[in-house]
């Protein structure tokens, strides 16, 4: 009787294939007669917190295939799949590197589990980090700076080396970390290759211009400037210098929001006729100071994002209603903007000092999409129809409110000298135009 073939299975991301991977595959193969390699799908990697994989699934598959060590390659798409695979393929030995020791003992119920010694001194993360270490500096006064700082730590290849702020408490806080913390912008610029601008919108133009002039790439919280001519000038300057100028709106990078936009393009709710986006937060008027962003600057770009992304920037008519603070000149506590298109209408309702339900409703001729509050950082939405039985719910993971992917897209733009922003130049410009026009 012919001896039964011993089937071995192993899993991994295999990004930027290195000798550690090859050695593991060789030893895995030597454990039996037939080796199946499970390669993680991009989405699955994201759900398990590995989101800065550089190569596409196809490139990673090709790299493993070219080693000639795998008899069969499969794709790992969901949590719990390993048990399914072991049963389905009649696996005798499950193996992975020793960094996973103990983690897959639950598979022993189905086959033998072997942890192979990991090769010392090499990993995909290290290669990614060495390839492109970008020194970034953060400038600004508000707490979004802290969030961005934290999110940088999740991305390989970027390192915060300096912070600049007019707020003493911010300077003191970052001085305690191992980086330059100062209120001197020129000194700060010397320490970095790129700048994240989250200073007050009135200062964006000056900060961005100085950074670009000094040869630094820029990622700036929207709105990039407070005048149309200014954003045009900055865009031209970036192009002339061969630098990246990147508009930062984290929601654009949140998976749920992204998928929602794609889904609408498939016609799932028919023609889009109306979009209503609301973003508000409460603040005591007494707490408003020169660093506080008014509602139109703080929330406007986010509320306008789905409108301009889905209906485009060619609106026919704009209307604005604002309620201003009694104490701070020009500070809108509340603004409602309506944009009329040829066959559609949209409203963006924003408040900093006025509270409302922060939902997003996109109405179409076949149904509508409902995103519950706070829609700008959601992992979930619903597509609803006349017959509620046809309603569908969509769930995703939200990593770092989208900021992580935003940073990755910025890094990729610098690396490839091509803008990979999800926000088109025309959209950035329309935002500046709408936000700055008080009529
Ligand atoms: N592996 C190994 N020796 C290394 C690196 C990886 O034996 N120096 C093994 C892992 O233990 C795993 C397989 O190779 O069984 C695939 O690992 P993967 O996570 O894709 O590679 P890493 O280099 O560890 O990737 P990262 O740095 O992104 O975690």
Boltz pocket constraint, residues with backbone or C-beta under 6 A from the ligand:
constraints:
  - pocket:
      binder: B
      contacts: [[A, 11], [A, 12], [A, 13], [A, 14], [A, 15], [A, 20], [A, 21], [A, 24], [A, 95], [A, 96], [A, 97], [A, 98], [A, 99], [A, 100], [A, 116], [A, 117], [A, 118], [A, 119], [A, 120], [A, 121], [A, 122], [A, 123], [A, 124], [A, 125], [A, 126]]
      max_distance: 6.0
